Amino acid sequence: MFAMQYSHRLPAAHDMGAIRQRAASKGPHWDAWPGLECKAFVLQEKGRHGAEGNLYASVYLWQEPAAAAAFLASEAFQGVIDSFGRPAVETWLPLDACRGPAFDRPARALYREELPLSDRGAAALRDGALAAGAALPGREDVLAAWVVADLQRWTLLRFSLSAEALEARAGSLGYEVLYLARPGLERLP
């Protein structure tokens, strides 16, 4: 698997309704995208749920790096560049991914949590592979969770999709899910 995210900071006065409409119109095109596990169209809106500004982002979980590379070389990604400029694309190595008890419910929120990575090198990465499932016990709202290694900063990130409305959570970046394309998500254990 392969994971990535790019984000667009938007002016405080930006029409967020237009962003919601963009996600609603573009989202269904991703429902059968080759090599995609899932793509979340997400939003942070200034003054809501602790957001300091407006942000529109796309978070991806791919079956393999080649599928991500094909997208980044496609006309679809050129459309992103034409609309918002060329974004910095964060990329990560997934260590673990799993479905949660709310898998069949619509996604309403996505949380991105940074997890400490000890100085134990490879052993810490192996332990990190167990961290996706750690988001599930007692969390009936989770559709899916995945943990990725950020090898540039030597940290782990855990993403969890929730069926509940976005809420501010200490230690997590929260995003409102505008649309979730999930053509391969059912393959997760």
N, C-alpha and C positions, 0 to 999 in steps of 0.2 A: 504494500500500500504506500501511498504518498499523500501528504496533507499540505495545504497552503491557504493563505489568506491575503487579501489586499484590501486596503481601506482608503476611503476618500473623505477627508475633512471638508466640511461644507460651511459656508458662512452662517452666522447666527440667524440671518433673515431669510435663509434659503427656504423655498416652498417644499416642506417635507411631504406634503400631499402628492407632489409630482414624483417624489422618490417612491412613495407607496404605489402609485400607479405604474411606474416603471417596473418595479418588482412583480406586480400582478400581471403585467403584459409579457415580460421576458421570462418569468419563472416556468411556465408550462413548456417552453422550448427545451428545458433541461430534463424533463421527466423521462426521456429515453436517451440521454447523452451517452455515447459509447465510453466505456471505461470508468464511469462515474459511480461512486457509492452514494454520495450525497453532496448537494450544494445548498447552503443556507444563505439567502438574501437577508441581511440583518441591518439594524438601524440603532443608533443611539441618538436620542433627541435631547437637546440642551434643556436642562432644568427638570428632566424626568428621570427618576430612578438613579440619581447621582451623576448623570452625564454632565460633563463640563462644557460640551459643545455638540454640534451636530456631526454625525459620522454615518456614512453608508459603506457597508463592507460586504464582501463575499467570502465565505468560508467553505472550503472543499475538502472532501475525503475521496481520493482516487484509488482505483484498483491497482494501478502501477504508475511509475513516473512517466512512462511513454505517453499515457493518456493525457496527463497534465501538460506535457510538452506539446502535444498535438493541439490542445486548446490554446495555449499561449501563442502558437503560430497561426491561429485561425482568424478568419474575418470576425468571428464573435468577439474575440479579445480586442481586435482592432477597433470594434465599436465601443468598447470600454474606454480605450485610449482617446478616441475621437470625442467622447462625451465628457470625460473627467480628467484627461491627461494620463501620462504613463505612471502607474502606481509602483511603489516598492512592493514586491511580492515576497512575503515571508513564506519559507518552505521548511518542512519538517519531516522527520522520519517517524512514522507511526510505530509504536511499540505494542499497542494493544487496542482493541476496539470490541465493543459488545453492544447487544441490544438490551434495552431495559424493560421493565414491566409495563410502561405506557407506550410501547412500540406502535400500537395501532391507533394512537390518538394523534391529532394535529400538533405540530410543534408551535409553541408560542414564545419561547425564550431560548437563548443560547448563552451558556456561561463559559468563560475562559479563565481558568485558574492556574496560576504558576505554582508548581510544586518544587520544593527544594531537591537538589540533586547532590548527594554527598560526594565526598572526595574519593570514594571507593572505585572510581573508574567504571570498568565494564560490569562489575557486580552491581553497581548502582543502576546502570541501564537495564540489566536483567530484572532487578527489583521493580523498576519503573514499569515494566511490561505487565505487572500485576495491578497497576494503579487504576486502570479504567473501571474495573469491576468494583473498586473501593468506593466509587461514587454511587453505587446502586443500593446497598443495604439501607432500608428505611426510607428510600426515595421512590415512592410509587409514581412520581411525576416524570421520571426519566425515560425518554424514548430510546436514546443511544448515548454512549460515552466513548471517547477515545483519548489515548494519551500519546503524545508525541515528544520526541527529543529535539530540543533546540541545541544543536551541536556548535553553533556560533557563540551562544551565551552559556552553554552547559547547564541548562535547566530543563525541566519537564513541564509541559503544559497539558492540562486535562480539559477537554471540551465536553460539555454535557448539554444535550437537547432536552428541554423540559416542555411538558404539556400544560404547565401552569403559566399564568401571566408573569411577566418580568417583574422582578423585585430586586432592590438593592441588596447585595450580599457582600459582607466583609471578605476581602481577599480574592474577589472575583470581578472580572469585567463582565457586565451583563449587556445583552443585546436583545432587542425585540426581533423576533423572526417574522419577516414579511412574507416569505415564501420558502418552502423546503421542497426541493426536488430530491427524490430518493430512489433513483432507478436501481441501485444495487444494495441498498441498506439491508434488505431482508437476508442477504448472505452472511451478515455478521452473526457470530455465535450468540 
